[in-house]
């Protein structure tokens, strides 16, 4: 049985060694990088990563630049681990493709819980039979195994969380989801209570799939309640 591979990109030696030890205890294969250049080489050589834990501030190449490069052709879940804890810093990290954000100092228990949650969701979708979900009424097709959609004869790549959200709305076209319900269904994480994560993910999704993101017709806000699949007709 192949071990789950997790990349830990962290320049602080104590934290890097702590994560290596704790994740290894959980049965994961852990690959580490202590700066941006090592991380860049790791990402080039390792094509079967299941999760990346990424610090933002590192020598060589910063975490934002690494995420931008990684997201060009990879949908691996990314958990940011950073001492930057302002709302602006969180939003910037999430806007550039991160799936979750944990600030230092952090609880090892919470980190492990988030890792397990992200891997569990990832594993569920990796076992989906390759198929194209017909969403012609909306004007696009969902492509689950590629985590993308086909719209106007073009394929649009999504991150796993963006795809999970869209899939949930398409599967329940009449339902209005509260933020709490979306956290439970998509992130499956009792610790996730930061609205930035959801708001930024929806904003990224709209930029990719909407003709006019400022006037969305697919992912619609229901003020005071949450979000729902809109009527694109």
N, C-alpha and C positions, 0 to 999 in steps of 0.2 A: 504494500500500500504506500503510495507516494505521500511524503510529508507535506503539510501546508507550509509554503515559504512566505516569510514575512521579512521585509527589508526595514531596518532601523537606520535612519540617517540623522545623526546627532553628534555635534562636535564636543559636547561635555562628556568626558570619559566616564564619570561616575554614573550619569544617567544612562549612557549607552550600555555600560556593563550591567546595570540593574535591569534594564529592559531585556538584554540578552539572557540573563539568568532566569528572570521570571517567565518569559515567553517560552524558553527552552523547557522549563519545568512543565509547561502546559502541553508539551509534545510537538511544538512548532519547530521548523527549521528556520533559524534566524541568521540573516545576512546583515552585516553592519558596514556603515561608511561613516567616516569622521569628518568629512568635508564635502563640498559640492562637487569637486572633481572626481573623488572616489565614487560618489553617488551616481554621477553621470556614466561612469564606466560600468557600474553595477547594473544600471538600467539597460545598457546596451547588451550586456552579456547574459542577463537573466530575463527570459521571456515568459516565465511561468510563475511570476509573483502573484500571491493571493491578496496581499495587503502591503501598503507602504506607510510607515510612521515617519513623519518628516518634520524636522525642525526648520523654522523659517530663517533664522539668522545664523549663517555659517561662513567660515572662510572659503575662498575659492569661488563658489557659485551659490547664490542664495536660494532659499526654498521656493520662492515664487517663480524664479527662472526655471528651476528644475521641474516644477509642476507644469509650466507652460509647454516645455519640451515633451514631457511625458504624455500630456493630454492630446498631443497631435496624433498619436496612433495607439493609445492605450487607455482602457477604461478601468484599470485596477483601482480599487477603493483606496483613498488617501485620508489618513488621519493626521492632521497638523498637531504638533506638540510644540508650544512656543511660550516664551516668557512675555510676549506681547499680548496684553489682555484687554486692550481697549476695543470698543465696539467697531471702530474703523478698521483696526487690524484684523479682526475676525471676518468682517465683511470682505476685505481685500483678499484674504486667503480663500474664502469660500467662492468668491467670484472667479478666481483663477482655477477652480476645478476640484478643490478639496471637498470631501464628503462629510467631514466632521472636524471639530476643533476642540482641543483640550489644552488648558493653560497650565503653566508651571507656577508654583509647585502643584503636583497632582497626586491623587490617591492611586496606588498600584491596583487596588481592587476595582476602582472605577475604570481605569485604563483597560484592564483585562476584560471587564464586562463589555466595554464598547468594542474591543477587538472581536470578541466572540459574536456579538450582535452583527457587526459588519460582515464577518466571514459567513455567518449563518444565512444572511440575506443573499450574499453573493453565491453561495452554494446552491440555494434554491433556484436561482435563475440559470446557473450553469447546467442544471439538469432538465431545463425546459427543452422539449423536443423542438427542433428547428422548424419553424413554421412562420408564415406571414399572416398576421391577424388582419382580417379584412375590416377596414374602417372607412369604407368608401363614402359613407354618409358624411364623414368628417373631412374627407379629402386626403387621407393619408393611410399608409399601412404600417402597422407595428411589426418590427423584425426582432423578436425577443433574443435570439441567440447572438445577434450582432449588437444588441442594445442601441438600435437606431430606428428611424422611421424612413419610409419612402414617400416623398411628397413632390408633386409636380415632376415626376420621373427622376428625382434626385434623392440620393440617400443622405440623411442628416444624422451624424453621429451624436449620441447622447452619453452622458455619464450614467452609471448604474442607478444612482439615486434619481436623476432626472427621468430615466426610463421607468423606474418603479412607480414614480408619481403618476406619469402619464398612463401607464398600464392600469393602475388602480382606478383612475377616473374613467377610462374607456370600459373597464369591466363593470362599473357601476354608474351608468350614464345619468341616472335620475337622482343620485344621492349627493347630498351636501355633506362634506367632511369638515369637522372642526379641526383646528390645529392639533389638538391632543390626539384625535383619531388618526391623523396623518403621521404623527410621530410614532404611534403604536404600530400602524400598518406598514410603514415604509422603513423607519429606522429600527423598530422593535427594541426600543431603548428607553428604559425608565428614567435614565439620567439626563436625557436630552430635554432641556427646558429652556433653551435659548432660541428665541424667535428668529434670530439672524440666520440660523441654519436653514429653516424652512423658507423664510422670505427670500433669501438669496438663491436657493435652489429653484424656487418657482420663477424668480426673475430670470435666471439663466435659461430655464426651459422655455419661457416665453420668447426670449431673444432668438432662440433657435427655430421654433416651430410656428410662431405667429407671423402673419403678414404685417401686422402693426402691433408690436409688443405693448404700446401704451393704450391700445384699445383691443384687448385680447378677445378672441372668439372661441378658443379651445379651453384654456384654463381660466375660469372666471371667478372673480371674488364675489362672495355673497356677504355683504357688509354686516358686521356684527356676529357672523356665524363661522364662516370659513371659506371653502373653495368647492367648486363643482365643475363638471364637464359642461362647456357651453354649447349652445346651438349655433353651429357654423353656417347654417343656411341663411 
